[in-house]
Each structure stands twice: as C-alpha cells, then as structure tokens.
C-alpha cells in the first residue's frame, strides 16, 4: 500500500481587511466587508481571514522520492479550514495512508494539533511573496460542458462569475485536446491557471473553489509546487 509521507507543512494567511483594501486600490472601488456578497456573490463564502494550508509530501512507492507542495483542503477561514481537514484528511492518518516523516504511524489528533500550530504561525501573503516573487499558481480544468443538476439561475451566475475572472489559459492548452474527469465521464476541457501574488488574487481561488462544489464545469483549483521558500522566524524578525 502506498503511503503519503509528509515532510513539511506551511500556512499562508490572507487577512480579509488586506484583501478588501488591495482589491479597492487595484480596481478603484470602496467596498467594505458588508459588500462582499454583493460584489462577489454568495460564492465568496464568509467574512473571516483566509488561510491556505500546504503540505510537502511524497509517495512511499515512487522513486525518486521528491516531495512537492500541495493544498489538501480549500482556502477558507481558520474554523472552516480545521473542519475541512477533519473531514477530508484525518481519516487518511487513521487508516495509515498518510503519516509524518520520522514515524511509523501518525495519530489524527497529532495531525490536527500540528495544523492548529501552523495556522497560529501563518505567514502573511505580503511577506510570502518577498521570498517567493513568482507567487502561487493554482491550476484547474475548465470543461466545455457539464453534467451538474443545478437550476438555470445558478448556472447563469456561475458562468458569469467564471467569465468575469478573465482566467489565464496557457497557449498550449488552446492548441491541444485535453480531457479530464470530474466524478464522471471524461470531458473535453482547457487547463487554466490563477496566479496569486497579491491579497486580492485569492478571491478568484475562493469563488472558483466554491463554484466547483456545485458546478462541474470547473474542477477544484489545486496548487502543486516543487519548491517554495519558507522563511524562518529569525529571518522574518529581521524584516521588522
């Protein structure tokens, strides 16, 4: 049985006040936290500071054992992040499909404790890009059709939100015939990218992630990176 070996963890925070302020400055607007659902629709979610939790891991039965960073749960507020981690990740620790490096088994409560610690130590996105100027890249599939059973009003809302995002589709994706699965048959799709370098950029990731839960014309935005510079606490203190 293959086991995911987790060698490192990292958490990045997107304070909601900074997200809104950056959005206002870039688009010359004056929205407040009370305007979020009007501006971004109900698919934006709640009113909490946002967190991106990343794990660096490799598969035990694959060589070379080169770890990569990925987000195993969607970007969300701290409380929701913990709930999602419990629902989607902790069962893999109990069943032995995931464990932290250096041990033969990781208890779910140990994994949860480490997650809470990483949230408390989360690095602000503005500080993150100082050490990672390329930012973060989320990829997802944008399908040509869908099989979701949703009403027409929701479909129109989701399509409009997707169209308004002006998503980046690499040239190679337009030139090749891609197919992807979304809990069903293979469908023609394009590979799309959301680059996150500024606090405001996370809005697209959150909205698309929430849309993907209801509308399978898009897949969940996922991050997978070979390298991320993770500054130490002493280095960060030098920046103050």
N, C-alpha and C positions, 0 to 999 in steps of 0.2 A: 504493500500500500504506500502510495506517495504521501509525503508529509510536507507541508509548507513550514520552512524554518525561518522564523522572524529574527533578524539580526539587529534591527534598529527601528525606532519609532520617532515620529516628529509631528508636531501640531502647529498649524498656522492660523492666526485669528484675523478676522475682518470685522473690526468694530463697526456696528451699524451706523453710528454717527459719522465715522470717517467715510463709509461707503456713500452715504447720502451727500455729504459735503463734497466729495470728489465728483460725484455724479452732477451735482448742481453747478460746480465750477466748469466742468467739461462741456455741459450742454446749456449753460447759461439759464438755469432754472432755479426755483426757490422752493422745492418740495420739502416737506417735513416728514417725520416718522408717521404722522397721521395720514399722509397722502400715498403711502406705499402701495396699497391695493388699488387705488385709483390709477396710479402711474404704471404699475407693473402687473396689474390684475391679481386675482386671488392666488395665482400660481407662484407668487413670490414666497408665500409662507407666513412666518411670524414676524415678531418685532424684536428679536434677540440678536446679540452679537453672533456672528457666524464663525464656525470653526471647520478647518479642513484637517482631517486626521490621516496621516500617511504611515505605511509600514514598508520596511525594506525586507524583502524575503527572497528565498529561492526554493525550488522543489528538490526534495531529497533524492529523487531518482533521475535527475537530469544533470548532465555534465557538459561543460564546466559549470560549477556552482557559482554563478554570477548573480548576486542579488539585484533586484530592481525595486524602485519605489512605486507604490500604487495606493489608491484610496479605496479601502474595502467598504466604506459606508459613505453616503452622500454628504455634501457640505450642508450643515444645519446649525441651529443653536446648540449650546452645550448640553442642555437637558435632552433634546431630541437626538443628539449625537450618541449619548450614552444608551438611550433606548434602542436606537438602531443597531448599535454594537452588540447589545444583548441579544436582540432578535436574529441578527444575521451572522454574527461572528463567534459568539461564545460557544455555540454547540460544536463548532469545529475543534475547540480546545478540549472539551469533554470527551469527544469521540476520538481524539488523537490525530486528527487530520491537520492540526496546526499546533505549533509549540514554539517557545522562545529558544534561541540558541543557548547551549550550555546545560540543558536539562533533558531528561527523557520524556517528561510529561509536564504540561502547564495547566494548572487548575483554572477554571473560568474566573473565579474570584481574584486570582493573581493577575490575569489579563485585564480585568475590569479596573483593578487598583492601579495598574500601570497606565491605563487610558486616562483615568482621572488625573494622575500626576502630570501626564503630557498636556492635558487641557490647561492645568494650572500654570504650566510653563510655556504656553503657546507663544510663538513669535509673531509679532505684527507683520502683516504683508509688506508694509513700507520698509521695514528692516530686512525682511527676507530678500527683496529684490536688490538690495545693496550688495548682497553676496551672490545673488543669482540673477544677473541682469537680463537673462533670457526669459525670466518669469516661469510660469507654469503652463503647460499645454494639455488641455482636455480634448480627447477625441471621441467621436460618436458617429453612428450611422444615421444618415438622413435618407429614409426609404422613399421610393417613388410611389408606393401605395401603402395601405394599412388594412388591418383586419379588426380594428377596435370597434366594440359596440358602444358608441357614445352618441349623444344626441347632436343635432345639427348645430345648435348654438355653441356647444363646447368645441366642436370640430372647427367652426369658423374662428373662434377665439384662439385656439391653439395654432391654427395655420397663420393667423395674423401675427401672433407673437413670434413665431419662427421666422416669418418673412421680414419682420421689423428688425431682427437682430443683425442682418447683414453679415451672415456667417461666412467664415473663410473656408473655401473648398479648394484644396490643392489642385494644381493643374492636372496632375497625374490621375486624380480621382475623376475628372471630367473626361479623360481620354480612355479610361479602362472601364470594363464592365464588372462592377462589384456585386456580390451577393452576400447578404447577411441574414442571420436568423434572429428572430425576436419571439421566443416562446411559440414557435410555429414554423411554417414552411419558409424556405429560402426566398427572399425578395430582392429585387434589384435596388441598389442604394448607392449613395455617394458617401465618401469619408469626409467628415467636416471637423474643423478644429476651432476651439475657443482658446485664445491666448490670454492669460491673466497676468498682467503686470501692475495694474492699478486696483485700488479697492473697488471701484465701480465695476470692474470686469467680472467680478464674482456674481453679479446679478444675473447674467446670462446663464451661468452654470446652474444656479439655484432654480431659475424658472424652467430651464430645459429638463433638469432632473425631475422636477415635479410634474411636468407635462408627460415625461416618459412613463410615469406610473399609470397614466390613464390612456395614453395615445401612442400606439406602437408605430407611428410614422417616424419616431426618433428613438434611438437607444439611449441608455443612461450615459451621460458624459463621464468618461473614465480617464484617470491620469496614470501613466506608466512611464517612468523616467529611470534611466540607468544611473544618472548622477544628480545629486542635489548637495549643495554646500550647506552644511548645518553648523552655523557659528556656535562657539562655546559661550558660556555665560560670561567668562572673563573678557572675551573679545567684545561682546555686546556692551559691557560696562565701560569699555574704553571709548565707545561712541557717544556716551552721555556727556 
